[in-house]
Structures are given as structure tokens and as C-alpha cells.
Amino acid sequence: MCVENTPPPPSRLTRRGILAGAAALAGTTAVLSATAPRASAAGGSGDGGGHGLGLGGDLVIEGGTLLDPATGEVTEDAVVVIAGGVVRAAGRRGKIRVPEGMEVLDAHGRWVLPGLVESHIHLNTAAEARDAVLHGATSARSGSTNFYQDIAVRELARQAPHLAPRLRAAGVFVTPDLGDTILADPDLTPLAKLRDGVRSPEALRRVVEINLARGADVIKTRVNERAGLPEQDPLAQVYDREQLSAVVAAAKRGGKGVLCHSYSEKGCHDAVMAGIRSLEHGVFVGERTLREMRRRETYFTPTLTAIAGLAESSDPVLAERGRTYLPVLERAVLAAHELGVPLAAGTDSSGGKVKPIGREVELMREAGLPALDAIRTATTSAARLLGLQGRAGRLARGFAGDAILLDGDPLADVSVLKKPVRVVRSGIAL
């Protein structure tokens, strides 16, 4: 079958209908209806950033110890002024004018950091999105969903930022076997007739184009099978460099980057040479590939949390993979850091259980990164990967009013990032 003969991309009506279905599956429509009064009361326009109707609050965070991940500067007795969901001023008390009548969040005895950036998470529901925020992830990048639920979650974040992280959505996975995802979209249905699945350049291009038509911000694909399924071999390669190049080219035509699920060294190398934006998991990535990543500024999102989680599985195959893979991946992370490969923190949370992004920072530290550099993987570095530099990753004038308050010094003990005592999302204290 030639997919080029299938109907052209979708009409606006089709797109609206599909995304309405995704919102129903994600539960975002019901949540928005129930919380409309609070969203309206928040006022301001802080989280929109030219991307919709996001609302932001007015808040002063006062008296804490402020850490700027970009510079490493620590400011005691600091004040952060947020208006309309955007930071208007941040610095030492006495140097910052505090407007009268604003709500004040007392941060005395706490450390204050920008909201964390989660670079690989699967958010299928409004409840998961809320959990991610409460764990400190105020910005995130989706690792794909089966039925475009991440696009619905992104819209929830724009309309009611206190309910979800600012999100870069990946839509549906570009993978040989689409499975039930075929049911998500009538424009995907013709691909079910392909005997070998989504493998030809035409089929790969079509899935990317449909994702873009539905509003995806990034494209997710794979080069290897999954580590989390005992019946699969994570070192088996499912796409070659030419196929991956077809995905990357189609995404670039839409102005988007590609994140690629990977494990084997050959698979990692093929993916990087094909031009992906970020390598996900990448357990067996080798030095030649890491050097190429540094040259190309390809990001590495190792998802240490997910690999460490395998070791806790009741399945003996998965448990053995976790025990075997984690030390290999830790060495790869440290090698990447020492070579200057940009690193981004991501937990690969899925299946309804959201893991704290602070745990990924802790594992980065355990892999050998200095504390500040580990924190940067979930702030400034991750923000650049998501295209949010200037908006996320710092508490400085013009940045989003997203913050976490911690019960300890993260430079001395990064594990405090796992349990923020308060989270502020777009100027709204949660």
C-alpha cells in the first residue's frame, strides 16, 4: 500500500474533534469546568507567553535563600516579586521594592529555587499533571501519549497553570507498530494496512505530519526496543539511520526537533547521526557517539530514575536489567558531563505514577556530577532543551513565576529536591 494515496491532512473540524476526544480521555475538560472560578480569579496573563489564555497570579516570596542555577549565586534574605505570573524583580531584601497589597509567601528558613524542568514524562491525565507540579516540575516535555492526551494537558496548563506543568507535547509515538494508537485518529487508520508497519519513508513522514497537524511541539521516535518489557530486547534495533533521518527531516520541515528512545551503542550512534535533538535513555552510548553529540549539541536525557526502577521490579528479567544497566548508564552520564555533552533530567514517569524530578537530580549527583551541575540538568540546561531559555530555569526578571521552596540546602544535599515544601506555579502558591 502506498500511503501517499491516502487522504490529505485533516480539516480543522477533524482536528478539533480528535483533540476534544483527547481532552475527554485526559479529564482536562471536566477539571477546567470544576476549577474555572479559581482560574478566573488568578488574573494576569503571566503564563500565556503568546501561547493561549494562561493566567498568572501576583505573589511575593520573602525571606528565603535564593539560588540562581545559571550563576550559582546564593542570595540570603531574598525577595522575589511575581506579578501576572512573571518575575518582576528578585534579589536581596532592601534592594527590591515590594508593591503594597500583594500576597506574601513566607520563605524564612527555606531555600528558594526556580520550578524544575522535567524533560521526559508521559502525562496522560489531569491528575498526573497535577502530581507532576506538586513534585516540583513546573515545566515539562512529553515522551508521547497514545491518544494525544499530552496535547490536552498542554492546553490545561495554558488555561489554568496551577493545574499542570508548562508542557511541550509530543503527540503519538512514531514507532513500527502503532497498536491501539491507530484508533486515536482517522488519518492514522490507513497505516493499519501496512504489512510491515510504519517503516517506509512515506509512512514515517505521514505519522510525523499527522502529529504536527494535531499540534505536537516535538516528535518522539525510537531506535531500539523497550527495556521495560521482559519479552523485548532493548538492544534490538527497530529503525536504521535512513529511517530515523526520514523522521528527523519531516519534523524539521515543521520546525520541530526529535527525541529518540535508544539503548544500544549502534542505535545511539545512528540516531545522533540522523540529527535527533535529544537521546533518551542511551544506556550503552559510547565515547565516539558522545563526542558527536557534543559537536552537534545533541542533548542526553538518561532517565536514570526509570533504569533504577527496573531493579525494583518483581519480574526477574527486568530486575536483572536494572541492576546491570544502572552502573553502565551512570558511567555514560559522567562521561557525557566531562566531555561537555548537554544533559537534561527526565524521570520517564508513566502508567499513572509520577516520580519526583528531584530523584533524577539526586541520581545525576550519584553518577558523579557536582551538585550545582546536577541541579542545572533540571533547570537551565533542561530549559534550553525545551526552548524555554528566558522563561524557565531561573528566578530572574522576565522569567516565569515558578518556584519551589526547600527545607534544606540543595548544594549540600540535592535529595531535598525530591520533597518541595511549597510549589509556586505562575505566581500561584500551591
N, C-alpha and C positions, 0 to 999 in steps of 0.2 A: 504494500500500500504506500502511496506517495502522500505524505501529509500536506504537501504544498497545494493539493487539490481540495483540502478541507475548507470550510467557510472562513472568511477573513475574520480578524479580531473583532471582538464583541462590541455591541452597541452600548451606549450609556445606560439604557434600561437594563440590559443584561448585567452589566457591571453592578448597578445599584442593587439588583435583586440578589446577586451572589453575595455581595458584602452585607446585605441585610440578613441573609442566612447565617453568615459567619458571626455577625453580632449576636444573633439569637443563640447560636451554639456556645459562644463565649460568655453569654449572660450579661453583656455590656449594656444592652438596651434597657433591661429591667433595672440594672444598677443605676444608670443615669436617671431614669424616671424617679426612682426612690430617693435620690440624693440631689435632685435639681435645686431645691431651696438653698442647700449649702453652697453649691457651685455658683449660684447667682449671687449669694451674699458675699462671696470672696472678693468680688470686684476686680478691678485692674485688668491688665491684658498680658501679664508677665510671661506666661508660658507659650503664648502663641508664636512669637518669633516669625510672623508671616506664614504660619502653618495652621491656621484654623482659629477656633474660638476658645483656646485655652485661657483659663482665668488664674490670676495670681493674687496672693494676699500681701498685707502690709505687716511687717514684724521687725522688731529689734531683738537681736541676740546679744546679750550683755554679760560681760564679766568673765567669759571663758578664756582659755588659752588657745589661740588660733594658729593652725598650721597651714602654711601655703605649700602644697606639694611641688609647685613649679620651682620655687626658690629654696625650699627647706627652711624658710624664715619662720620663727616661732614668736608670736606676739602675746604677751601676758596681759590680762585685764583688757581684753579686746571687745570691740563693739562692731557688729555687722548690722547695717541698716538695709532692709529689704522693702521695696515699695512696688506694688503691682507685680510681684513675683520676681523682681530683678534686683540684684545687689546695687545699691546706690553709693555705699561707702563701706569701707572695712579698715580697721586699724585700732591703735591703742586709744583707750578712753582718754578724753581730754583733747584729742586731735580730731575727733569725729563729732559733728553736730547731730544730735538726736532730735528729730522732729517731735513736737508735743502730740500727745494723744494717741500714739501708736502702741499696739500691744507689745509687751516686753516678755521675752523668754529668758529667765534667769539661768545663766550658764556657769555661775561661780563653782569652782572646783571641778569643772569638766573641760575636756579638750573639744575643740570645735574644728571640724573638717568639712570640706565640700561633700555633698552627696556622692556616693560611689557609683562607678560606671561598670555595669555587668555586660561583658562583650559576647557571651554565648549562653542564651537561656531560651527555653521553649515555654512561652506563655500562651496557654490555651483558654484561660478563663479570667474573668474579672477578679475572682478570689485569689488566683495565683499572682495576678498583677499587684494586688493589694499587699500580699505577703512579701513580694519582692521589695516593695517600697519600705515596708516595716523592717525588713532586714538591712535597709540602708542603700539599696540600689535605686537611685532616683533617675538614672538614665540606663538604657539597655539596648542590646541588639539581639534580635530574634535569631534562633537557629533553625527556623522554619516551623510550620504547623501543617496539619493535614488538610484543613479546610479554610485557610485564610483567617483563622481566628486572631493571629497576631496583628493583622491589619485593623480588625475591630478594636483590639486592645490599644493600638496606637491612637485611634480616634477617641477612645475613652480618655486617654491621657491628655489629649488636646482640649477636651471639653471640661474635664474635671481632674486636674493634675494631681490632686491629693489621692486619687484612686489608682494610679498606675504610673510606672516609670515613663519618662520621655523615651519613645521607642523607635528604633529602626527595624522595620518589618521585612521579613524575607519571603513571605507568602509560602508557596508549596515547594517541596524538595525536588530538585532536578536529579532524578535517580532512575536507574533502568526499569525498576518495577514500581509504578505509581500506586499500586494496590487500591485501597478504598478512596484515595485522593481523586481518582477518576470521577467519583460521584460529586466532587466539590464544584465542578464547573462543566457546563455543556461543551465548552471549547476544548476541554481535555478528552472528552469521550471518544473521538475518533482514534486517539492514540491507543486505546484498548485493543484495537485490531492488529497492532503491530506484533508480529510473531516473536521478534527478539527484544521487545520492549523499547524503551526510549534510548536508542543508541546511535541512530543515524544523525548526521549533521542537521538534517531538516527537522527531525523530531526534537533534538536538543534545543535548536533555535526556537521551535514552537513553544515549548514549555517556558523558556525564558520570556518570550514575547507575551505570553498569556499572563505570567506573573507581573510583568511591567504594566500591562493593560489594567490589571487589578489594583495597581498602586504600590507594588513592592519597592522598598528602598534599597535593598541589596538582594543578591541571588545566592542561594545555598546549593551546593552540589557535593559530590563525593568522588574519591578515587579508590577507596578501599571498602570492604565490607565492615560490619559493625563488630566492636569488641563486646558490647553488652548483650549479645545474643549467642548462647553457647554453641548453637548449630552453625554459626558463621565463622569464617576465618578472617580476622581483621587484617591479615597480610595479603589476602587475595585482592587483586586489582580488578575493578569493575569498569573503569574508563581509562583509556590511554591518553597520551599527551594531545593527540589530534582532537579527540573528542572533548577534552577539557578546554582546548583552545577555542572550539566552536561555542562552548558555553560562555567563555570569557568575552569573545568577540561580540556575541549577541547582547550580553549585558552592557558592554562598553558603548554599543550603539544607542542604548537607552541611558547612558551616563551613569551606570551603576557598577559597583565592584562585586567581587565574588568571594565568598568564604567557602573553604573546601575541607570536608571531613577526610582525614588521612591517618595512616599508621605506618606503612612500610616506607623504607628509605627511597625505593624507586618511585613509589606512588607520590611521596612528598616532593621529590625532585621533578617529576613530570608536572605536578600541579603548579609548582613555583615557576617552572619554565614556560608554562602555558599562560602565566600572567595573572594568577589569582591575587586578591588583595590581602587575604589572611589565611594562614594554615591552621586548621583546627585539630586538636589532639596531638598529632605528629610525633608519636612516641619514639619511633626509630629514625627520626630525621638525623641525617649525618652532617659532617662538617662542610662538605662541598655544597650541600643544599643551604645550610645556614649562611655560608659566605655569599651565596647567590641572593639569599633573602636580604642580607644587609645591603648588597649592591642595589637591589630593586626596591628597598624599603618595604618589603613584604612583612606583614605582622605575623607573630606567632601567638596563638591563643591555646595554651596547652591543656586547659581544663583538668588540672591536677585533681580537683575535687572529685570529678567523675571517675578518674582512673583509681584514685584511692578508695572510692566507694565500692569498686568491684571486689576488692579484697575482703569486704564485709559481707559478700553475697553468700547465701545458703547453697548456691549451686557450686559444686567443686571446680568446674571448668572456669567459671567467672572468677572465683576466689583466687585460683592459681594465676590467672591472667593479671589480676590486680596486684598480687604480690610480686610477680615478675616484671610487670610493666612500670610500676611506680618508680623504682630506683633508676631505671633507664630514662624515663621521662624527666626526672629531677636532674640528671646529668645533662640532658639536652637543654633544659631551661637555663642552667648555669652557663653552659657553653654559649647559648644564644646571647645571654646577657653580656658575657665577656667579649663577644665578637661585635656587639652593638646592634644586634637584631632587635627591633622594637617588640616589646611584649605587652600583651593585654590579658587581663584577668577575666575568666568566664567559668561558671560552675557547670554548665551543660545541664542545669536542673530541668526535669521533665516528669511526666507522669503524675502531676498533682502535688509533688513535694518540692518546695522551693528551698534550696540550700543557701545559707548566708554567703554573700560575695566576700565577706571578711575572711571566711575559711580559705578561699583561694589565695588571698593575700598572705595568710599565715603559711600556706604551703609554698608559696613563692619564697618566703623568708626561709623556710626549712630547706629549700633547694639551694640556698646559698646567697640569695640577693640581700644586699643591705636593706635595712628596714625602710628607709625613705624610697629606695628604688622599688621595693615590693609594693609600697603604697601607691606609687606612681602608675603601676600596672592597672590599678582600679580607679585612677583619677586622670591625670594629664595625658598619659600615653593612650589609655582606652578612649578618652575623649577625641583624640586626633584620629584614631581608627574609625570612629563613628561619624567623623566630620563635625564634631561638636566643639572643637577648639574655639575659645572665645565665648562659649556658652556654658560648658560643664567642666568639672575637674578642678576648679578653683573657686574661692570666695573673694572675688575682686570686682571692682566697679564694672557693670555691664554684663556680668555673668548671671546665670540663673540663680535664684534664691533657694538653692537646695543645700541642705546641711545635715550633718549628723553630730550628735553630742555623745561623747565617750566618757566612761568612768575611769580613765587612766591614760597614760602617755603611750601613744601608739609607736613612737620611735623607740621606746624601751621594750614594749611588748605589743606586737601587732595583733595578738589574739583578741584584744579589746574591740577590734573592728567587727567581730562576729556578733556582738550584742550591743548595738547602739541603745543608749538610754532614752534618746529622743531623736526623731527624724523630722526634718523640715522639708517640705516639697513645695517649691514655687511660692515660698513665703507663708505657707500654711503649716503650723506646728501640729504634728500627729501624735 
